[in-house]
Amino acid sequence: MTILIAARNAAATIHRAVSSCLPEQGARLVLIDDHATDDTVRIARATAGRRLRVVTAPGPGGIGAARQAGLDACETEFAAWLDADDEWVPGRMGRLTAMLERGFDVAVESIDLMDGPTGAHLRRLSTPMFLRGPGGPARLFERNFLPGDTQVGFRVSEFRDAGGYDPAIVGPESYDLLLRAIRRGATFAFGDDAGYRMHAYPHSLSRDVTRQARAVAAVLAKHEYADIRQLYRAVGYGGRVAAWALVSVALFRQDWASALEFLHAACPPSADPREVLEPDGPWPFAEGWRRAFTRGTTLLLAGLTDSAEPELRLAESIMPTAEGANNLGVAWTRQGRTAEAAASFAAAEARCPGYYDARVNAAREGGARITTHPLRRRPSRNDYRPAGVPSAA
């Protein structure tokens, strides 16, 4: 296995990252220098000595180009990434290699999320069970549910055959490659050990919500709706589950008309509003709430506030939620009902402490922030709240 580290101006953390890999005696270590202007490369060489191979990313650089340079440099059957501000836990290489040697293309482990500034352990992030069943990886089209998309072990030939990293994608470049591999039929193995420590910093790329949303839209735009539907049906999901997946994809792509069209197929008028379509799936909500929230949110995004408002009120009457209160507050703001909007944003923050959209809306710090998808009910890598509190990420 090759452990790949892409770095640009990571002098403050590169010693910790590289030294954490050294106990893995059988690993090859490759540093991809993404045009660092500080002491990153010198410190890395001093830490690893002759074990480290340094590759320079092509100009003008960027994380996608750096990752592709690392993929091109691999001379082993398997590889895995380590971000320059994270840590590798010795023993991980053996577990990842064992999974990949059984014929799988991608190996996923749990991750320990650490607070970057203090080093405190925040929580363990594990793969949800619905991803582990037959056809489970296809659900990544609906949202990136992995503990980490870059932090996987992989078969080098599979990633190359899937087209490698797209230098135009910044942030979800690994998610982009994984989706293309899934479309090709890549197989996944999952383990519960945590062999990776992810240090979360407020300035990391994944915390830039606006840029991340644009990049995810570009990633999903590479896949035709019909192809995603075909994938879901081929791996065993029913028509309504596939249609709900297309609703999610269309919302990420900001394609409001298609989202409403797919919503009608996902939850037709004949559907039981009390039904939970997948109790153990990624969206374990009653169909009545799910339809009202999604339809109201989509209409709100499309600028049809007067049509959206009763749908969002209906969602709140079925199940009061942070995201429902936030979006209803946006509708009331647009209608000039400022007192009701303020109360709704306050309710959203109370239901989900730290909820970014509601906090921004309450403070009137700019344009209205509409939450497009239900908040995560499981811990995520962007979740800094206590266990049991839904994530606003």
C-alpha positions in Angstrom: 0.0 0.0 0.0 1.0 3.6 -0.7 0.1 6.3 1.8 -0.4 9.5 -0.1 -0.2 12.9 1.5 -1.0 16.1 -0.5 0.2 19.2 1.2 0.4 23.0 0.6 1.9 25.1 3.3 1.3 22.5 6.0 4.5 23.1 8.0 2.6 23.3 11.2 1.2 19.8 11.0 3.2 17.8 8.4 5.6 16.4 11.0 2.7 14.9 12.9 1.1 13.5 9.8 4.3 11.9 8.4 5.5 10.5 11.7 2.2 8.8 12.3 2.8 6.7 9.2 6.3 5.6 10.0 5.3 2.5 12.1 3.7 1.0 9.0 6.9 -0.6 7.9 5.5 -2.1 4.7 4.0 1.2 3.4 5.4 3.4 0.7 5.1 7.1 1.6 4.5 9.7 -1.1 4.2 13.4 -0.5 2.6 15.5 -3.2 3.9 19.0 -2.9 1.1 21.3 -4.0 3.5 24.2 -4.6 4.2 24.9 -0.9 6.1 28.1 -0.1 6.9 27.2 3.5 9.0 24.5 5.1 6.5 21.7 4.4 8.7 19.6 2.2 11.8 20.1 4.3 10.1 19.0 7.5 8.5 16.0 5.8 11.9 14.9 4.4 13.6 15.4 7.8 10.8 13.3 9.4 10.7 10.3 7.1 14.2 10.4 5.5 14.7 8.1 2.5 11.3 6.4 3.0 9.6 9.5 1.6 9.2 10.1 -2.1 8.2 13.7 -3.0 6.2 14.4 -6.2 5.4 18.0 -7.3 1.8 18.7 -8.5 1.5 20.2 -11.9 0.9 23.9 -12.1 -1.1 25.9 -11.2 -1.8 23.2 -8.6 -5.0 22.7 -6.6 -6.2 19.8 -4.5 -7.7 17.9 -7.5 -4.5 18.2 -9.5 -2.4 17.2 -6.5 -4.5 14.1 -5.8 -4.3 13.1 -9.5 -0.5 13.5 -9.3 -0.5 11.2 -6.3 -2.7 8.6 -8.1 -0.4 8.7 -11.1 2.6 8.2 -8.8 1.3 5.0 -7.2 3.3 1.8 -7.9 1.4 -0.4 -5.5 -1.9 -2.2 -6.0 -3.6 -0.3 -3.1 -3.4 3.2 -1.7 -4.9 5.5 0.8 -4.8 9.2 1.5 -3.8 11.0 4.7 -4.5 14.7 4.8 -1.5 16.8 5.9 -3.3 18.0 9.1 -4.5 14.5 10.1 -3.0 11.4 11.7 -2.7 7.8 10.6 -3.2 5.2 13.4 -0.6 2.3 13.0 -2.3 -1.0 12.1 -4.7 0.6 9.7 -2.8 -0.4 6.6 -3.1 -4.1 7.5 -6.9 -3.8 8.0 -7.4 -1.9 4.7 -5.2 -4.2 2.7 -7.0 -7.3 4.1 -10.4 -5.9 2.9 -9.1 -5.0 -0.5 -7.3 -8.3 -0.9 -10.7 -10.0 -0.6 -11.6 -8.4 -3.9 -13.2 -5.2 -2.8 -12.4 -1.9 -4.6 -12.9 0.5 -1.7 -12.3 -0.1 2.0 -14.0 2.1 4.6 -13.2 2.4 8.3 -14.5 4.6 11.1 -12.8 7.9 11.9 -12.0 9.6 15.1 -13.0 13.3 14.8 -10.6 15.6 16.7 -10.8 19.3 17.5 -7.9 20.8 15.5 -7.0 23.7 17.8 -7.1 21.7 21.0 -6.6 18.1 20.0 -9.6 17.0 22.0 -11.5 13.9 20.8 -15.0 15.0 19.6 -16.6 11.8 18.5 -16.2 8.6 16.5 -17.8 8.6 13.0 -18.9 5.3 11.5 -20.5 4.2 8.4 -24.3 3.9 8.8 -25.8 0.5 8.3 -27.9 1.4 5.3 -24.7 1.9 3.3 -23.4 -1.6 4.2 -26.2 -3.6 2.7 -26.6 -4.7 -0.9 -26.6 -1.7 -3.2 -25.9 0.6 -0.2 -23.1 2.6 -1.7 -25.6 3.9 -4.4 -27.2 6.0 -1.6 -24.1 8.3 -1.7 -25.9 10.0 -4.6 -28.4 11.3 -2.1 -25.8 12.7 0.3 -22.3 11.9 1.3 -23.0 9.7 4.3 -19.4 8.3 4.6 -17.3 9.2 7.7 -14.9 10.6 5.1 -14.7 10.2 1.3 -11.0 10.9 0.9 -10.1 8.7 3.9 -10.7 5.4 2.3 -8.4 2.6 1.1 -8.8 1.9 -2.6 -7.6 -0.3 -5.5 -5.5 2.0 -7.6 -6.6 0.5 -10.9 -10.3 1.1 -10.0 -9.7 4.8 -9.3 -7.7 5.2 -12.5 -10.3 3.4 -14.6 -13.1 5.6 -13.1 -11.2 8.6 -14.6 -9.2 9.8 -11.7 -9.5 13.1 -9.9 -11.1 16.1 -11.6 -8.9 19.2 -11.1 -11.9 21.5 -11.6 -13.6 20.1 -8.4 -12.4 21.7 -5.2 -13.7 20.2 -1.9 -15.7 17.1 -2.9 -13.1 15.9 -5.4 -13.0 12.5 -3.7 -16.8 12.3 -3.5 -16.8 13.0 -7.3 -14.4 10.1 -8.0 -16.3 7.7 -5.7 -19.6 8.4 -7.4 -18.1 7.6 -10.8 -16.6 4.4 -9.4 -20.0 3.4 -8.0 -21.5 3.9 -11.4 -18.9 1.5 -12.7 -19.9 -1.1 -10.2 -17.1 -0.6 -7.6 -17.5 -2.7 -4.5 -17.1 -1.5 -0.9 -16.0 -3.2 2.3 -16.7 -1.7 5.7 -14.9 -2.0 9.1 -15.6 -0.4 12.5 -12.0 0.1 13.6 -10.9 3.8 13.7 -7.5 4.0 12.0 -7.7 7.6 11.1 -7.8 10.8 13.2 -9.3 13.7 11.4 -8.5 17.1 12.9 -11.3 19.6 12.2 -10.5 23.2 11.8 -12.9 26.1 11.2 -11.0 27.2 8.0 -11.1 23.7 6.3 -12.6 23.5 2.8 -15.5 21.4 3.9 -16.6 24.2 6.3 -17.1 26.6 3.4 -20.8 25.8 2.9 -21.5 28.0 -0.1 -18.5 26.7 -2.1 -19.1 23.1 -1.1 -22.7 23.4 -2.3 -21.6 24.7 -5.7 -19.0 22.0 -6.1 -21.5 19.2 -5.1 -23.9 20.6 -7.7 -21.2 20.3 -10.3 -20.3 16.8 -9.2 -23.9 15.6 -9.5 -24.5 17.3 -12.8 -22.1 14.8 -14.4 -24.8 12.1 -13.9 -28.0 11.9 -15.9 -31.1 11.4 -13.8 -32.1 8.4 -15.9 -28.7 6.8 -15.2 -29.1 7.3 -11.4 -32.6 5.8 -11.5 -31.3 2.8 -13.5 -28.5 2.3 -11.0 -31.0 2.3 -8.0 -33.3 -0.2 -9.8 -30.4 -2.4 -10.8 -29.1 -2.8 -7.2 -32.6 -3.6 -5.9 -34.4 -0.4 -4.8 -38.0 0.2 -5.6 -39.3 3.0 -7.8 -40.3 5.3 -5.0 -36.9 5.1 -3.2 -35.3 5.8 -6.6 -37.6 8.8 -7.1 -36.7 10.2 -3.7 -33.1 9.8 -4.6 -33.7 11.9 -7.7 -35.4 14.5 -5.6 -32.3 14.9 -3.5 -30.0 15.0 -6.5 -32.2 17.7 -8.2 -32.2 19.8 -5.1 -28.4 19.7 -4.9 -28.3 20.6 -8.6 -30.7 23.5 -8.0 -33.1 22.1 -10.5 -36.4 23.0 -8.8 -38.7 21.9 -11.7 -37.2 18.4 -11.8 -37.3 18.1 -8.0 -41.1 18.8 -8.0 -41.6 16.3 -10.9 -39.7 13.5 -9.1 -41.5 14.3 -5.8 -44.8 13.5 -7.4 -43.4 10.0 -8.3 -41.7 9.6 -4.9 -44.8 10.4 -2.8 -47.9 10.2 -5.0 -51.3 11.3 -3.6 -52.2 7.7 -2.9 -49.2 7.3 -0.5 -50.0 6.8 3.2 -48.8 10.0 4.9 -48.1 8.0 8.1 -45.9 5.5 6.2 -42.1 5.6 6.9 -40.8 4.3 3.6 -37.4 3.1 5.0 -37.4 3.0 8.8 -33.7 1.9 8.7 -32.7 4.1 5.7 -31.2 7.5 5.4 -34.4 9.4 5.6 -36.6 7.7 8.3 -39.4 10.3 8.2 -43.2 9.9 7.7 -44.1 10.5 4.1 -46.6 13.2 5.0 -43.9 15.4 6.7 -41.3 14.5 4.1 -43.6 15.5 1.2 -44.8 18.7 2.8 -41.3 19.8 3.9 -39.7 19.0 0.5 -42.5 20.5 -1.6 -42.6 23.6 0.6 -38.8 24.0 0.5 -38.6 23.5 -3.3 -41.3 26.1 -3.9 -39.5 28.5 -1.6 -36.3 27.9 -3.5 -38.1 28.6 -6.7 -39.4 31.9 -5.4 -43.0 30.8 -5.0 -43.3 31.9 -1.4 -47.1 32.1 -1.2 -47.4 28.5 -2.4 -44.5 27.3 -0.2 -45.8 28.8 3.1 -48.9 26.5 3.6 -46.8 23.4 2.8 -44.2 24.4 5.4 -46.9 25.1 7.9 -48.3 21.6 7.2 -44.9 20.1 7.8 -44.5 21.9 11.1 -48.0 20.7 12.2 -47.1 17.1 11.4 -43.6 17.1 13.0 -42.0 20.3 14.4 -38.3 20.3 13.3 -35.4 22.8 13.2 -35.2 22.8 9.4 -39.0 23.2 9.0 -39.1 26.1 11.4 -36.1 27.8 9.6 -37.6 27.5 6.1 -41.0 28.7 7.4 -39.3 31.6 8.9 -37.8 32.5 5.5 -41.2 32.3 4.0 -42.7 34.6 6.7 -39.7 37.0 6.2 -40.5 37.3 2.5 -44.2 38.0 3.4 -43.2 40.8 5.8 -44.3 38.8 8.9 -41.1 39.7 10.8 -42.3 38.9 14.3 -43.5 35.4 13.3 -40.3 34.9 11.3 -38.1 35.8 14.3 -40.0 33.4 16.6 -39.6 30.6 14.0 -35.8 31.2 13.7 -35.6 31.1 17.5 -37.5 27.8 17.6 -35.2 26.4 14.9 -32.1 27.3 17.0 -33.6 25.9 20.1 -34.4 22.6 18.4 -30.8 22.4 17.0 -28.3 24.4 18.9 -25.6 25.7 16.6 -27.8 25.5 13.5 -26.0 27.7 11.0 -28.9 28.6 8.7 -31.2 29.6 11.5 -28.5 31.6 13.3 -27.7 33.6 10.1 -31.3 34.2 9.4 -32.1 35.4 12.9 -29.2 37.8 12.8 -30.2 39.0 9.3 -26.6 38.7 8.2 -27.3 38.5 4.5 -29.6 36.7 2.1 -32.0 34.2 3.5 -30.5 30.7 4.0 -32.9 27.9 3.1 -32.1 24.4 4.2 -32.6 22.2 1.1 -32.5 18.8 2.8 -33.5 17.4 6.2 -30.8 17.8 8.8 -28.6 14.8 9.6 -29.9 12.7 12.4 -26.5 10.9 12.7 -23.1 12.3 13.7 -21.2 13.8 10.8 -17.7 15.1 10.3 -19.0 18.6 10.4 -21.0 18.0 13.6 -19.6 19.8 16.7 -22.6 19.3 18.9 -23.2 16.7 21.7 -24.4 13.3 20.7 -28.2 13.1 19.9 -28.4 16.7 18.5 -29.1 16.7 14.7 -26.4 18.2 12.6 -26.9 21.3 10.5 -24.3 20.2 8.0 
